[in-house]
Amino acid sequence: MIEGLIFDIKRFAVHDGPGIRTTIFFKGCPLSCWWCHNPESRSDKPQRSVKHLSLDGHLFEEEEIAGYNMRVNEVLREVEKDRIFYEESGGGVTLSGGEPLHQPDFCEELLKSLKTNGFHTAIDTSGYAPAEVIGRMIPFTDLFLYDLKLMDDPGHQKYTGVSNEIILDNLRLLVNTGREVIIRFPVIPAITDNPSNIQSIIEFLGSMQECRNAEMQNLNSPAHQLTMATSLRSSPQASPIEIDLLPFHAISKNKYRRFGMEDKLDSEKKVSTERLMELKALFENAGFRIKIGG
Amino acid sequence: MRPFSPRYFPVSDPKYIRKMTDRIRYLREQSLNAVNHITAERALLVTELYKSRMVQEVSIPVLRAMTLEYILKYKHIYINEGELIVGERGPAPKACPTYPEICVHSLEDLDILDSRKKVSFKIDEETKKVYEEKIIPFWNGNSNRDRIMQSMEPEWLDAYKAGVFTEFQEQRAPGHTVAGGKIYQKGMLDLIEEIRDARTKIPDTRCQMPDKNQVSGIRHPASVEIEELTAMEIAANAIILFANRYAEALEEEAMRHEARAMRDEGPETRDEGQISKIENRKSEIKELARICRRVPAHAPETFHEALQHYWFIHLGVITELNPWDSFNPGRLDQNLYPFYKRELEAGTLTRERAKELLQSFWIKFNNHPAPPKVGVTALESNTYTDFTLINLGGVRSDGSDAVNELTFLILDVIEEMRLLQPSSMVQVSRKNPDNLIKRSLQITKTGFGQPSYFNTDAIVQELVRQGKRVEDARNGGASGCVEAGAFGTEAYILSGYFNLAKILELTLHNGFDPLTRKQIGPASGDPASFISFDELMTAYRTQLNHFIGIKIRGNDTIHRIFADHMPAPFLSLIIDDCIANGKDYNAGGARYNTTYIQGVGLGSLTDSLTALKYHVFDQKIISMTGFLDALEQNFRDYDEFRVALIYNTPKYGNDNDYADAQATRVFELFFEAVDGHPTSIGGIHRINMLPTTSHVYFGSVIGALPDGRKARQPLSEGISPVQGADTNGPTAVLKSASKIDHLRTGGTLLNQKFSPEFFDGEEAVEKLTALIRSYFRMNGHHIQFNVVSAATLRDAQKHPEKYRDLIVRVAGYSDYFNDLGEDLQNEIIRRTEHT
């Protein structure tokens, strides 16, 4: 049976989609974002590191291996444990990482099994994968949590290590297929949080919002109205695209050190609440639905 | 009257304070600023009566009723400026009386109470003198506590000293009960009718009055019921007399008001506001006097009367004796709703007035600290809280949704008052709407530990399993911390905490107690000789059954002592079917009689057993002898091993079946040992799982435990995991906790800590609502949330002066953080915080 490389399974995940969820963290990511708070998720091999355990003020070293292979049914056994909480909260399972689409076969297999077993599914993705891979996931994915970082391609290459072309194309594709998509925008002071980037995002998403609205209007054509009586009274507008603002937290310094990786951002800078409120207003004025923290 | 301390007490959020009426703001501040102190008033009156010839002339139930009557006849009548509900147990707010007939405080006790840093009671020189000259000489050696201690078998005393269990009835009377709907529909005169009726039903042959020349105590069994009913009638009249004394005092005050108005400068010099204020208070006082003439003699007719009626009954119960959990108005939203609705429709009451009356009612509870405890009892329940737990929501007796408009009004009151007392909870049934939970969570998230959440559907099943009628079960709820009971029809008496982890220590020492250096348990086998984990569990069971047997025998004796020497005729009026049975509450007169033994340390014990199973028997990493040596050394030179125990051993609270299986195993053993054993007053023993503050005391009597806990550290509380051991988040905790069968208990207690940041998002309340619903679907009994960050608590430890109003969830109740002992403070900080 096919195996996936996983580095963590987190229960009671409340910021990775609707309701109470379990998030499966895939190991391995083609991107290397400066602000990445899971640096151990980049390499697609298990990694040794030394963990420090504290007891009465003394530190004890312990070797830890980040990343373990899991089969689909093993993952299912884990997520099954919290089914009652998903049911009560409208939650489910989120695949995150790392980049879940970087392990496409396992990812597809897992999503398929999750759907067969009646779970709501979400993928938290950078979108950096061949369109064909995304296409394979679409039938089994209820929600895409889709990162949008930098609109300027040279900037994107500098700060994430890859071009954003394929990412933007895939997003268009997803929106056009009518899948539910929530945009996740990491708010990194000066890097992603600068006026021109914000403006570009608003324009880009704005055009997609228009497409969705047009789609909606088609749905409101007389032929549809016969079958969809409720939409007669509702607005012809599609629901606004949701953007989650994910403010940068300097929480991973220690992890970079443990895994012997360079922390390029090396910032302690916090995003102020005032700035988040400004951003929220900015996006809302442009017609989007905003949530802080996802 | 004792002057109030001038110390400033920063309380609550200004946004709530602003909402209050001037009156409520004043009364609330006064209640918060009042210093807890001891008054000898009650002790003196009781002593006077017991010194009189009455003791020789009447039966014990009648003597107890006359004692209540004597106190209520002569105690100081206190009326506070502007108050809408009258009546204090002592001569002033937070003046706490003592109960020397139950437990007489020594001069040393009084000094400790006066000077101890936490939960102190101030005592002035005069009170001490009265104690020294009058109270102590009379009661020393003659209190009920002396009677109990003299009656206990040596094995009981050994176990008690070793900290195997505590004894609830040692310093306080049994109580642990709650008013049902009856008292809101009947006055004392109605109850007197019932008493007379019951008397006529006793066969003539048994209806002779006892011989007056007999010494105290009832010799003729036929007259027991008559004596008890006579005592109840005296007690009913005593509370009417007390209310009438208030009416008189109020009438006098109204006259004084009038006289003052006449005497003062003419009305032309005053503005209209002042005039109407004075006029208002005058008519208010007259109305209060009218109410006191009416209730509790007659059934209440108005909302205001219902509250005052209950309050007199509350005072009757807590003046008669010092019962545990004081007393409790029961399903308040349900009980008051008919009055509220009728008056709102008739236009004689507004929502605002109802709220103000409820707020006045709240302040009354806050004025009444738990009577001061000493010794072990102070350690197991070290708090000013007297555990009145207001019940909201739930179902009606026909099983339908009981939530009404008043439920939400009372939640507003809870939010605005932010008082330590009364405590409050919401009963959540499948039938109740989500908005009940959501509104309540809006209060919980402000971080003062109220209200807590209870599963009505589980409570009903628990009570029905115990053999109660389903209607009685639906009319029930939880009181004290988390104890399930049928309100108005059940005596559900907690008898003491039971140290489940100590039993393991005794098992590992073959019955020898390392603390008292004495063989106190049976020889259950040398643990080094055990070749399987099952053998260890068999030995544990031997020790457990031995000590439960001792505790149950002790309970039987203590129940008889209370039945024979300390009946409670006033409480018996309130709880059905004491009148119909002609039998006292303390003698088994209630419809249902349950005696609980409360298991403590489930998490610590589970993790310890798991560690032994894992390291000694399954992985064979260390021999039993080696493990015992590590414990003996308190892990000195065993640091690495201790790291493995703490970080790399399965732990309860993570939805890990390996560990959780030990929790259910221990639960079953405890259940088997206790459940179903009859009591000496016709009741049945049951279990529940709650600690109050005993997990700290119980930890202090145990050496190092196999879960890596060092000697003398606190145990886990309730059914919560060991502090910090739950690392898989709250859903895993709830899954673990629901693996034990809550429905076969009379209550379990689970606390979860969330950081305030968790509530930042807009959806946190939705998600917690789902969390509660899920836990309750799995038959969880109770859950409560502490919403305060570890950083805040650490800062509060360093700068207590800045956090005088910080209230945290302790166990089944909340308390001021500053009033907690340092060990308990640390324990709360260590509980895992979910972000």
Chai-1 contact restraints between the chains, C-beta under 6 A:
chainA,res_idxA,chainB,res_idxB,connection_type,confidence,min_distance_angstrom,max_distance_angstrom,comment,restraint_id
A,R11,B,N728,contact,1.0,0.0,6.0,A-B,restraint_1
A,R11,B,G729,contact,1.0,0.0,6.0,A-B,restraint_2
A,R11,B,T731,contact,1.0,0.0,6.0,A-B,restraint_3
A,R11,B,A732,contact,1.0,0.0,6.0,A-B,restraint_4
A,F12,B,G729,contact,1.0,0.0,6.0,A-B,restraint_5
A,F12,B,P730,contact,1.0,0.0,6.0,A-B,restraint_6
A,F12,B,T731,contact,1.0,0.0,6.0,A-B,restraint_7
A,V14,B,K767,contact,1.0,0.0,6.0,A-B,restraint_8
A,I20,B,K767,contact,1.0,0.0,6.0,A-B,restraint_9
A,I20,B,A770,contact,1.0,0.0,6.0,A-B,restraint_10
A,L53,B,V643,contact,1.0,0.0,6.0,A-B,restraint_11
A,L53,B,Y647,contact,1.0,0.0,6.0,A-B,restraint_12
A,L55,B,V643,contact,1.0,0.0,6.0,A-B,restraint_13
A,F60,B,V643,contact,1.0,0.0,6.0,A-B,restraint_14
A,K81,B,D655,contact,1.0,0.0,6.0,A-B,restraint_15
A,D82,B,T731,contact,1.0,0.0,6.0,A-B,restraint_16
A,I84,B,S774,contact,1.0,0.0,6.0,A-B,restraint_17
A,F85,B,T731,contact,1.0,0.0,6.0,A-B,restraint_18
A,F85,B,S774,contact,1.0,0.0,6.0,A-B,restraint_19
A,E88,B,A770,contact,1.0,0.0,6.0,A-B,restraint_20
A,E88,B,R773,contact,1.0,0.0,6.0,A-B,restraint_21
A,E88,B,S774,contact,1.0,0.0,6.0,A-B,restraint_22
A,S89,B,K767,contact,1.0,0.0,6.0,A-B,restraint_23
A,S89,B,A770,contact,1.0,0.0,6.0,A-B,restraint_24
A,G293,B,G761,contact,1.0,0.0,6.0,A-B,restraint_25
